């Protein structure tokens, strides 16, 4: 068993920043990650970091743009915290050595991004996330923070009180990929989940194969609600063959979208008469798919993104990486021809419910980054707001876990007096583990089972038994078949355009996947470097997370942000200015709602028509 004050699960941008903050607060901290830190998916972030740094810009404008971009589903305390903290935290990165791009006078460069009223996206070429990871990892090494890389965290050690608000987290259980051993990590002060997004729930995604919603699923089964999971961002510009991301920085520098008739359709067809290609991501993604669906797509699949007119010097200075991606994956030279692009699953606005300090409803359990929902992005994330979320809320979660007093939060968590139960929507199937025998199954519930004394030891033993059951089976269903079936259902029915019938079909297929998982087995008999075992556990996590996405999409019968519903083409502020929350509730998912907080520090954000 390993013991530290603070255990951080995941070593991407949020995890690294949380670890540094906990160290700054005097805690003995360790990072536990299934990847080496610099291989984390944060490295794929290309665009930049939004921060109000220049004269003429200010945090209030950033906050307003973020709230508008969220389609008024962001919580004002979180939105304003992001906007207020981002400038200082971005400059701290520079002081730590982050190589930001610069203007001729030496000032840090900032460019326009979609949905912003001011060019406030600070960047490092088209590899901002890569440089962020290396800068932060240098700080971790400098401080001597312990890193357990290639340790895959499987379970949280949480007590078993009936009310999740009374539960405590005492650590995690992880699998050492190299040796095959399963060990406990005791956290004397707290556990910070920074495990990234759930992109692998979809077939066509910009996310790495490591993005399997592990943090979401572990917190969910431990009793923490997942918030606003229906809001999935589909990035307008991914490469058709692979899903590899083409940065919004291309459009920020002046890149143009064309249909198969050579029309600049964002203007020609009135999708965004003012902002064009720099409208919010949900607007551009729907416009592209509409062009394809109406027969104006290239090869009935994608549209063209053209940056040739920017000139070779500017492209090589600011977007060189994009040229390599287009050439390597599509065989296209962006200097002399347009690039093919189409929407791809990119980001989850929802996640583990936390307050603005990263605290969940379980004492000692915190979350930050894409796996968390504070909620700063609401119904739609603005490009350039993910990286400041990592550093701002990663920092706050690290401080809070280490015991630093950040004051009383304004955002509430858990099931309390301020929530409203979902009572109207009829579900097509039983969700969760309802109706399944998990008593002696490889698909064991994974929820809390331990009392306070010896909780970590009990959780370690339970996890070992579960793995033994998986390894002892010699036939059945392989996880890859289940995962592909799940991904296809989510891509077919819970994509950019959604219908009630389609979402219900997805839920039925997810239920089939859960039932088939009861008979899953691990084909690889080895105990070392067993990626088959790891991916089998990940597939269970994807089933849980995909189900919450589909459940949220079914009950939210309105059109808001990235959530488009055919049956209701208007934003319904009267009935839907509220967050969707789903809790595991001992294997039977429970859906409820909490009001959005629109009252900020000095103003109330009044919902307005969101046009660009």
C-alpha positions as CSV (number, residue, x, y, z in Angstrom):
1,X,0.0,0.0,0.0
2,X,1.1,3.5,-0.8
3,X,0.3,6.5,1.4
4,X,0.2,10.3,0.6
5,X,-1.7,13.3,1.8
6,X,-3.3,14.0,-1.6
7,X,-3.7,11.5,-4.5
8,X,-4.3,13.0,-7.9
9,X,-5.8,10.6,-10.5
10,X,-4.7,11.6,-14.0
11,X,-1.7,13.6,-15.1
12,X,-3.0,15.9,-17.8
13,X,-3.3,19.6,-17.5
14,X,-5.8,19.6,-14.6
15,X,-4.0,16.8,-12.7
16,X,-0.5,18.4,-13.0
17,X,-1.9,21.8,-11.9
18,X,-3.7,20.2,-9.0
19,X,-0.6,18.3,-7.9
20,X,1.5,21.5,-8.0
21,X,-1.1,23.4,-6.0
22,X,-1.3,20.7,-3.4
23,X,2.4,20.8,-3.1
24,X,2.4,24.6,-2.8
25,X,-0.1,24.2,0.1
26,X,2.3,21.9,1.9
27,X,0.8,18.5,1.2
28,X,2.7,15.3,0.4
29,X,1.1,14.7,-3.1
30,X,1.3,11.9,-5.7
31,X,0.1,11.6,-9.2
32,X,-1.4,8.2,-10.3
33,X,-1.9,8.0,-14.1
34,X,-2.5,5.3,-16.6
35,X,-0.2,7.3,-19.0
36,X,3.1,9.1,-18.6
37,X,2.1,12.7,-17.9
38,X,3.4,14.1,-21.2
39,X,1.3,11.5,-23.2
40,X,-1.9,12.8,-21.6
41,X,-4.6,14.0,-24.0
42,X,-4.1,17.6,-23.0
43,X,-1.2,17.4,-25.4
44,X,-3.6,17.3,-28.3
45,X,-5.1,20.7,-27.5
46,X,-4.0,23.0,-30.3
47,X,-5.9,26.3,-30.0
48,X,-5.0,28.3,-26.9
49,X,-5.9,29.7,-23.5
50,X,-8.5,32.4,-23.1
51,X,-7.4,35.2,-20.7
52,X,-8.2,38.9,-20.6
53,X,-4.6,40.2,-20.8
54,X,-4.7,43.2,-23.1
55,X,-5.8,46.8,-22.5
56,X,-9.3,47.1,-23.8
57,X,-10.3,43.6,-22.6
58,X,-11.4,42.6,-19.1
59,X,-12.6,39.6,-17.2
60,X,-16.2,40.9,-17.3
61,X,-16.2,40.6,-21.1
62,X,-14.7,37.2,-20.9
63,X,-17.3,36.1,-18.3
64,X,-20.2,37.5,-20.5
65,X,-18.9,35.7,-23.6
66,X,-18.6,32.5,-21.7
67,X,-22.1,32.8,-20.2
68,X,-23.5,33.6,-23.7
69,X,-21.6,30.7,-25.2
70,X,-23.0,28.4,-22.5
71,X,-26.5,29.3,-23.7
72,X,-27.1,30.5,-20.2
73,X,-26.6,27.2,-18.5
74,X,-23.3,28.1,-16.9
75,X,-23.2,28.9,-13.2
76,X,-22.1,32.5,-12.6
77,X,-19.8,31.8,-9.7
78,X,-17.8,29.3,-11.8
79,X,-17.9,31.4,-14.9
80,X,-16.6,34.5,-13.1
81,X,-14.0,32.5,-11.2
82,X,-12.6,31.3,-14.6
83,X,-12.5,34.8,-16.1
84,X,-11.0,36.4,-13.0
85,X,-8.3,33.8,-12.4
86,X,-7.3,33.1,-16.0
87,X,-5.0,36.1,-16.5
88,X,-2.8,35.5,-13.4
89,X,-2.7,31.8,-14.0
90,X,-1.8,32.2,-17.6
91,X,1.0,34.5,-16.8
92,X,2.2,32.1,-14.1
93,X,2.6,29.5,-16.9
94,X,4.8,32.0,-18.8
95,X,6.9,32.6,-15.7
96,X,7.3,28.8,-15.5
97,X,8.7,28.8,-19.0
98,X,5.7,28.2,-21.3
99,X,6.8,29.3,-24.8
100,X,3.9,31.4,-25.9
101,X,3.9,32.9,-29.4
102,X,4.8,36.6,-29.4
103,X,4.3,39.7,-31.4
104,X,7.2,41.7,-32.9
105,X,7.3,44.0,-29.8
106,X,7.7,41.0,-27.5
107,X,4.2,40.9,-26.1
108,X,2.3,37.6,-25.9
109,X,0.2,36.9,-29.0
110,X,-3.6,36.6,-28.8
111,X,-5.9,35.7,-31.6
112,X,-9.7,35.6,-32.2
113,X,-11.7,32.5,-31.4
114,X,-15.3,31.6,-31.9
115,X,-17.8,33.3,-29.7
116,X,-15.3,35.8,-28.3
117,X,-15.9,39.6,-28.4
118,X,-12.2,40.3,-28.1
119,X,-9.1,38.4,-29.4
120,X,-8.0,36.9,-26.1
121,X,-6.8,33.4,-27.0
122,X,-3.2,33.1,-25.9
123,X,-1.4,30.4,-27.8
124,X,1.9,28.6,-28.5
125,X,1.7,28.0,-32.3
126,X,-0.8,25.2,-32.9
127,X,0.6,23.0,-30.1
128,X,-0.5,24.9,-27.0
129,X,-1.6,21.8,-25.0
130,X,1.7,20.1,-25.8
131,X,3.7,23.0,-24.4
132,X,1.4,23.3,-21.4
133,X,1.9,19.6,-20.5
134,X,5.7,19.9,-20.7
135,X,5.8,23.2,-18.7
136,X,3.6,21.7,-15.9
137,X,5.5,18.4,-15.9
138,X,8.8,20.4,-15.4
139,X,7.2,21.9,-12.3
140,X,6.2,18.4,-11.0
141,X,9.8,17.1,-11.5
142,X,11.3,20.3,-10.0
143,X,9.2,19.8,-6.8
144,X,9.9,16.2,-6.5
145,X,6.3,15.2,-6.7
146,X,5.9,11.4,-6.8
147,X,4.5,10.1,-10.1
148,X,3.1,6.6,-10.5
149,X,2.8,6.4,-14.2
150,X,1.1,3.5,-16.0
151,X,-0.9,2.7,-12.9
152,X,-4.6,2.4,-13.9
153,X,-7.0,3.4,-11.2
154,X,-10.0,1.0,-11.1
155,X,-11.9,2.0,-7.9
156,X,-12.4,4.7,-5.3
157,X,-12.3,3.7,-1.6
158,X,-15.5,5.3,-0.3
159,X,-17.5,4.6,2.8
160,X,-21.0,3.1,2.5
161,X,-23.4,5.5,4.3
162,X,-26.9,5.6,2.8
163,X,-26.7,9.3,1.9
164,X,-23.8,10.1,-0.4
165,X,-23.4,13.4,1.3
166,X,-22.3,11.6,4.4
167,X,-19.7,9.4,2.6
168,X,-15.9,9.8,2.8
169,X,-13.2,9.0,0.2
170,X,-10.1,7.5,1.7
171,X,-8.1,6.6,-1.4
172,X,-8.0,4.6,-4.7
173,X,-7.2,1.2,-5.9
174,X,-4.9,0.9,-9.0
175,X,-3.5,-1.7,-11.3
176,X,0.2,-1.6,-12.1
177,X,0.3,-2.2,-15.8
178,X,4.0,-3.3,-15.7
179,X,3.8,-5.9,-12.9
180,X,0.1,-6.7,-12.8
181,X,-0.2,-6.1,-9.1
182,X,-3.3,-4.4,-7.6
183,X,-2.6,-2.0,-4.7
184,X,-4.2,0.6,-2.6
185,X,-3.2,4.3,-2.4
186,X,-4.3,5.9,0.8
187,X,-5.1,9.6,0.7
188,X,-4.9,11.2,4.2
189,X,-6.5,14.5,3.0
190,X,-8.2,13.9,-0.3
191,X,-8.4,12.4,-3.8
192,X,-8.5,14.7,-6.9
193,X,-10.0,13.1,-10.0
194,X,-8.5,14.6,-13.2
195,X,-9.0,11.7,-15.5
196,X,-10.1,13.4,-18.7
197,X,-13.1,13.0,-21.0
198,X,-15.3,10.2,-22.2
199,X,-14.7,10.6,-26.0
200,X,-14.4,6.9,-26.7
201,X,-18.1,6.5,-26.1
202,X,-18.4,7.7,-29.7
203,X,-17.0,6.1,-32.9
204,X,-15.8,9.3,-34.5
205,X,-13.9,11.4,-32.0
206,X,-10.9,13.8,-31.7
207,X,-10.2,12.1,-28.3
208,X,-7.3,9.7,-27.7
209,X,-8.1,6.0,-27.0
210,X,-7.3,6.7,-23.3
211,X,-10.3,9.0,-22.9
212,X,-12.7,6.4,-21.5
213,X,-14.6,8.3,-18.8
214,X,-12.9,6.5,-15.9
215,X,-13.2,9.3,-13.5
216,X,-16.8,9.9,-14.4
217,X,-17.7,6.3,-13.9
218,X,-15.9,5.8,-10.6
219,X,-17.3,8.9,-9.0
220,X,-20.8,8.1,-10.4
221,X,-20.8,4.6,-8.9
222,X,-19.5,6.0,-5.6
223,X,-22.6,8.2,-5.3
224,X,-21.6,11.5,-6.9
225,X,-24.1,12.9,-9.4
226,X,-23.0,13.5,-13.0
227,X,-24.2,16.8,-14.3
228,X,-25.4,18.0,-17.7
229,X,-24.0,14.9,-19.4
230,X,-26.3,15.4,-22.5
231,X,-24.1,18.4,-23.6
232,X,-21.5,16.9,-25.9
233,X,-19.4,19.2,-28.1
234,X,-18.8,18.2,-31.7
235,X,-15.9,20.1,-33.0
236,X,-16.6,21.5,-36.5
237,X,-13.2,20.7,-37.9
238,X,-11.9,17.1,-37.5
239,X,-10.3,15.1,-40.3
240,X,-12.9,12.6,-41.8
241,X,-10.7,9.5,-41.9
242,X,-9.4,9.6,-38.3
243,X,-11.2,12.2,-36.2
244,X,-7.9,14.1,-35.7
245,X,-8.5,17.7,-34.6
246,X,-7.9,20.7,-36.9
247,X,-7.5,23.6,-34.6
248,X,-10.0,26.4,-34.4
249,X,-6.9,28.5,-34.7
250,X,-7.1,28.0,-38.5
251,X,-10.4,29.8,-38.5
252,X,-9.1,32.3,-35.9
253,X,-6.3,33.3,-38.3
254,X,-8.8,33.7,-41.2
255,X,-9.5,30.2,-42.5
256,X,-12.7,29.9,-44.6
257,X,-15.3,27.1,-44.9
258,X,-16.7,26.2,-48.3
259,X,-19.3,23.7,-49.5
260,X,-19.1,21.7,-52.7
261,X,-20.3,24.6,-54.8
262,X,-17.5,26.9,-53.5
263,X,-20.0,28.9,-51.4
264,X,-18.9,30.4,-48.1
265,X,-22.0,28.9,-46.5
266,X,-21.7,30.4,-43.0
267,X,-22.6,33.7,-44.7
268,X,-24.4,32.6,-47.9
269,X,-27.0,30.6,-46.0
270,X,-27.3,32.8,-43.0
271,X,-25.9,30.5,-40.3
272,X,-23.9,33.3,-38.7
273,X,-24.2,36.6,-40.6
274,X,-21.9,38.5,-38.2
275,X,-19.3,36.0,-37.1
276,X,-19.2,33.5,-40.0
277,X,-16.6,30.8,-39.4
278,X,-16.0,32.3,-35.9
279,X,-19.5,31.6,-34.6
280,X,-19.8,29.3,-31.6
281,X,-18.8,25.7,-32.2
282,X,-22.2,24.2,-31.9
283,X,-23.5,26.7,-34.5
284,X,-20.7,25.9,-37.0
285,X,-21.0,22.1,-36.5
286,X,-24.7,22.1,-37.2
287,X,-24.2,24.3,-40.3
288,X,-21.6,21.9,-41.7
289,X,-23.9,18.9,-41.2
290,X,-26.8,20.7,-42.7
291,X,-24.8,21.5,-45.8
292,X,-23.9,17.8,-46.1
293,X,-27.5,16.6,-45.4
294,X,-28.9,19.0,-48.0
295,X,-26.5,17.8,-50.7
296,X,-23.9,20.5,-50.7
297,X,-21.2,18.5,-48.9
298,X,-18.0,17.2,-50.6
299,X,-18.5,13.5,-51.4
300,X,-21.6,13.7,-49.2
301,X,-19.5,13.6,-46.1
302,X,-17.5,16.8,-45.4
303,X,-16.8,20.4,-46.3
304,X,-13.6,22.2,-47.1
305,X,-11.5,24.4,-44.8
306,X,-9.2,26.7,-46.8
307,X,-6.2,28.6,-45.4
308,X,-4.2,29.0,-48.6
309,X,-4.9,32.7,-48.8
310,X,-3.1,33.3,-45.4
311,X,0.2,32.8,-47.1
312,X,3.0,30.3,-46.4
313,X,4.9,32.6,-44.0
314,X,1.9,33.1,-41.7
315,X,0.9,29.5,-41.9
316,X,4.4,28.2,-41.1
317,X,4.7,30.6,-38.2
318,X,1.3,30.0,-36.5
319,X,-0.2,26.8,-37.9
320,X,2.7,24.6,-39.1
321,X,1.4,21.6,-37.1
322,X,-1.9,21.7,-39.0
323,X,0.0,21.2,-42.3
324,X,1.6,18.0,-41.0
325,X,-1.7,16.6,-39.7
326,X,-3.5,17.2,-43.0
327,X,-0.6,15.7,-45.0
328,X,-0.1,12.7,-42.7
329,X,-3.8,11.7,-42.3
330,X,-5.5,13.0,-45.5
331,X,-2.6,13.4,-48.0
332,X,-3.6,17.1,-48.4
333,X,-1.1,20.0,-48.7
334,X,-2.8,22.8,-46.9
335,X,-0.6,25.4,-48.7
336,X,-2.0,24.6,-52.1
337,X,-5.4,22.9,-51.5
338,X,-8.3,23.1,-49.0
339,X,-8.5,20.5,-46.2
340,X,-11.5,18.1,-45.7
341,X,-13.2,18.6,-42.3
342,X,-16.4,17.4,-40.6
343,X,-17.8,17.5,-37.1
344,X,-16.3,15.0,-34.6
345,X,-17.1,14.3,-30.9
346,X,-14.6,16.6,-29.1
347,X,-15.5,17.5,-25.5
348,X,-18.0,16.8,-22.7
349,X,-19.4,20.0,-21.1
350,X,-20.9,17.9,-18.3
351,X,-19.2,15.7,-15.8
352,X,-18.7,15.0,-12.1
353,X,-20.7,17.6,-10.1
354,X,-18.4,19.9,-8.1
355,X,-18.5,23.3,-6.5
356,X,-16.1,26.1,-7.6
357,X,-13.4,24.7,-5.3
358,X,-13.5,21.2,-6.9
359,X,-15.3,19.6,-4.0
360,X,-17.9,16.9,-4.7
361,X,-20.7,15.8,-2.4
362,X,-18.4,13.1,-0.9
363,X,-16.0,14.4,1.7
364,X,-12.4,14.0,0.5
365,X,-13.3,13.6,-3.1
366,X,-12.5,16.4,-5.6
367,X,-12.6,16.7,-9.4
368,X,-11.2,19.0,-12.0
369,X,-10.8,19.3,-15.8
370,X,-12.9,17.7,-18.4
371,X,-14.1,14.9,-16.1
372,X,-15.6,17.6,-13.8
373,X,-18.6,19.9,-14.2
374,X,-18.4,23.1,-12.1
375,X,-20.4,24.3,-14.4
376,X,-18.5,26.8,-16.4
377,X,-19.3,25.6,-20.0
378,X,-23.0,25.0,-19.6
379,X,-24.6,23.9,-22.9
380,X,-21.6,24.7,-25.1
381,X,-17.9,25.4,-24.4
382,X,-16.2,28.2,-26.2
383,X,-12.9,27.4,-27.9
384,X,-10.0,28.4,-25.7
385,X,-11.9,27.9,-22.5
386,X,-10.8,24.3,-21.8
387,X,-7.2,25.0,-21.0
388,X,-7.9,27.9,-18.6
389,X,-10.4,25.6,-16.9
390,X,-7.6,23.0,-16.3
391,X,-5.3,25.5,-14.7
392,X,-7.8,27.5,-12.8
393,X,-9.9,24.7,-11.3
394,X,-7.1,22.2,-11.2
395,X,-5.3,24.7,-9.0
396,X,-8.4,25.3,-6.8
397,X,-9.0,21.6,-6.4
398,X,-5.4,20.9,-5.4
399,X,-5.5,23.7,-2.8
400,X,-8.8,22.5,-1.4
401,X,-7.7,18.9,-1.2
402,X,-4.5,19.9,0.6
403,X,-6.6,21.8,3.2
404,X,-6.1,25.4,2.1
405,X,-9.1,27.5,3.0
406,X,-10.7,29.0,-0.2
407,X,-13.8,30.2,1.5
408,X,-17.4,29.0,1.4
409,X,-18.5,27.9,-2.1
410,X,-21.7,29.4,-3.7
411,X,-22.4,26.3,-5.8
412,X,-24.2,23.4,-4.0
413,X,-23.6,19.7,-4.7
414,X,-25.3,16.5,-4.0
415,X,-29.0,15.7,-3.5
416,X,-30.5,18.5,-1.3
417,X,-33.5,20.7,-0.7
418,X,-32.8,22.8,-3.8
419,X,-33.4,20.0,-6.3
420,X,-36.4,18.8,-8.3
421,X,-37.1,15.2,-9.2
422,X,-37.6,14.0,-12.7
423,X,-41.1,12.4,-12.8
424,X,-42.4,12.9,-16.4
425,X,-40.1,11.0,-18.8
426,X,-40.9,7.4,-19.6
427,X,-37.7,5.4,-20.1
428,X,-37.6,2.7,-22.8
429,X,-35.6,0.3,-20.7
430,X,-34.4,-0.1,-17.1
431,X,-31.1,1.8,-16.8
432,X,-28.1,0.9,-14.6
433,X,-27.7,-2.4,-12.9
434,X,-31.5,-2.8,-12.2
435,X,-32.6,-6.3,-13.0
436,X,-29.1,-7.7,-13.4
437,X,-27.5,-10.2,-11.0
438,X,-24.2,-8.6,-10.0
439,X,-23.7,-10.6,-6.8
440,X,-21.1,-12.9,-8.4
441,X,-20.5,-11.2,-11.7
442,X,-17.5,-9.8,-13.6
443,X,-19.8,-6.8,-14.1
444,X,-20.0,-6.2,-10.3
445,X,-21.7,-3.1,-9.3
446,X,-18.5,-1.2,-8.5
447,X,-20.3,0.9,-6.0
448,X,-19.5,1.4,-2.3
449,X,-19.5,-1.6,0.0
450,X,-17.1,-0.7,2.8
451,X,-17.4,0.8,6.3
452,X,-15.1,3.5,7.5
453,X,-12.6,1.2,9.2
454,X,-10.5,-0.5,6.8
455,X,-12.3,0.9,3.8
456,X,-9.2,0.9,1.5
457,X,-8.2,-2.6,2.4
458,X,-11.8,-3.9,1.7
459,X,-11.9,-2.0,-1.6
460,X,-8.5,-3.5,-2.7
461,X,-9.7,-7.0,-1.9
462,X,-13.0,-6.5,-3.7
463,X,-11.1,-5.2,-6.8
464,X,-8.7,-8.1,-6.8
465,X,-11.6,-10.6,-6.6
466,X,-13.3,-8.8,-9.6
467,X,-10.1,-9.0,-11.7
468,X,-9.7,-12.7,-10.7
469,X,-13.2,-13.5,-11.9
470,X,-12.4,-11.7,-15.2
471,X,-9.2,-13.6,-15.7
472,X,-10.6,-17.0,-14.7
473,X,-13.2,-16.9,-17.4
474,X,-12.0,-18.7,-20.6
475,X,-14.8,-17.8,-23.0
476,X,-17.7,-15.4,-23.4
477,X,-17.9,-12.0,-25.1
478,X,-14.8,-9.8,-25.7
479,X,-15.0,-6.2,-24.7
480,X,-14.1,-5.0,-28.2
481,X,-17.4,-6.3,-29.6
482,X,-19.4,-4.5,-26.9
483,X,-17.4,-1.3,-27.2
484,X,-17.9,-1.1,-31.0
485,X,-21.6,-1.7,-30.6
486,X,-21.8,1.0,-28.0
487,X,-19.8,3.5,-30.0
488,X,-21.9,3.0,-33.1
489,X,-25.1,3.5,-31.2
490,X,-23.9,6.8,-29.7
491,X,-22.6,8.1,-33.0
492,X,-25.8,7.1,-34.9
493,X,-28.4,8.3,-32.4
494,X,-26.8,10.7,-29.9
495,X,-24.8,12.9,-32.3
496,X,-25.2,16.5,-33.4
497,X,-28.9,16.0,-34.4
498,X,-31.0,14.1,-32.0
499,X,-34.5,12.7,-32.0
500,X,-36.6,11.1,-29.2
501,X,-36.8,7.8,-31.1
502,X,-33.1,7.8,-31.8
503,X,-32.2,8.4,-28.2
504,X,-34.5,5.6,-27.1
505,X,-32.9,3.3,-29.6
506,X,-29.5,4.2,-28.1
507,X,-30.7,3.4,-24.6
508,X,-32.0,0.0,-25.7
509,X,-28.6,-0.8,-27.3
510,X,-26.7,0.4,-24.2
511,X,-28.9,-1.9,-22.1
512,X,-28.0,-4.8,-24.5
513,X,-24.3,-3.9,-24.1
514,X,-24.7,-3.9,-20.3
515,X,-26.3,-7.3,-20.4
516,X,-23.7,-8.7,-22.8
517,X,-21.0,-7.4,-20.5
518,X,-22.2,-9.8,-17.9
519,X,-20.5,-12.5,-20.0
520,X,-17.3,-10.5,-20.8
521,X,-13.9,-12.2,-20.5
522,X,-10.3,-11.3,-20.9
523,X,-8.6,-13.2,-23.7
524,X,-5.0,-12.3,-22.6
525,X,-4.0,-14.7,-19.7
526,X,-0.9,-12.7,-18.7
527,X,-0.8,-10.5,-15.6
528,X,1.8,-8.0,-17.0
529,X,1.2,-5.3,-19.6
530,X,-2.4,-6.7,-20.0
531,X,-4.0,-4.0,-22.1
532,X,-6.9,-6.4,-22.7
533,X,-7.8,-6.4,-19.0
534,X,-7.5,-2.6,-18.8
535,X,-9.7,-2.0,-21.8
536,X,-12.3,-4.5,-20.5
537,X,-12.6,-2.3,-17.3
538,X,-12.6,0.8,-19.5
539,X,-15.5,-0.6,-21.5
540,X,-17.6,-1.0,-18.4
541,X,-16.9,2.7,-17.6
542,X,-18.0,3.7,-21.1
543,X,-21.3,1.8,-20.8
544,X,-22.1,3.8,-17.6
545,X,-21.1,7.1,-19.0
546,X,-22.8,6.6,-22.4
547,X,-26.0,5.8,-20.6
548,X,-26.0,9.0,-18.6
549,X,-25.4,11.0,-21.8
550,X,-28.4,9.3,-23.5
551,X,-30.6,9.7,-20.4
552,X,-29.8,13.4,-20.1
553,X,-30.5,13.8,-23.9
554,X,-33.9,12.1,-23.5
555,X,-35.2,14.1,-20.6
556,X,-34.0,17.5,-21.8
557,X,-36.7,18.2,-24.3
558,X,-35.5,21.5,-25.6
559,X,-32.8,22.9,-28.0
560,X,-30.0,24.5,-26.0
561,X,-26.3,24.9,-26.9
562,X,-24.9,21.6,-28.3
563,X,-28.1,19.7,-27.5
564,X,-30.4,19.8,-30.5
565,X,-33.8,18.1,-30.3
566,X,-35.9,17.7,-33.4
567,X,-39.1,17.7,-31.3
568,X,-38.5,21.1,-29.8
569,X,-36.6,23.7,-31.8
570,X,-36.6,26.4,-29.2
571,X,-34.7,27.2,-26.1
572,X,-37.2,26.9,-23.2
573,X,-35.9,29.2,-20.5
574,X,-39.2,29.0,-18.6
575,X,-38.8,25.2,-17.9
576,X,-35.2,24.4,-18.6
577,X,-32.9,26.9,-16.9
578,X,-31.7,24.0,-14.8
579,X,-29.0,21.4,-14.6
580,X,-29.7,17.7,-15.3
581,X,-28.2,15.5,-12.6
582,X,-28.0,11.7,-12.6
583,X,-27.0,9.6,-9.6
584,X,-26.2,5.9,-9.5
585,X,-28.3,5.3,-6.3
586,X,-27.1,1.7,-5.6
587,X,-27.3,0.7,-9.2
588,X,-30.6,2.3,-10.2
589,X,-29.9,5.7,-11.8
590,X,-32.0,8.6,-10.4
591,X,-32.6,11.8,-12.4
592,X,-33.1,15.2,-10.8
593,X,-32.5,18.9,-11.5
594,X,-30.9,21.9,-9.9
595,X,-31.5,25.5,-10.8
596,X,-28.8,27.4,-12.8
597,X,-27.1,30.2,-10.9
598,X,-27.2,33.4,-13.0
599,X,-26.5,35.8,-10.1
600,X,-22.8,36.9,-10.4
601,X,-20.6,39.0,-8.2
602,X,-22.0,42.3,-9.3
603,X,-24.7,41.4,-11.9
604,X,-27.3,39.0,-13.0
605,X,-26.9,37.4,-16.4
606,X,-30.2,37.7,-18.2
607,X,-30.7,35.1,-20.9
608,X,-30.8,36.6,-24.4
609,X,-31.1,35.3,-27.9
610,X,-27.7,33.7,-28.8
611,X,-26.8,34.9,-32.3
612,X,-23.4,35.4,-34.0
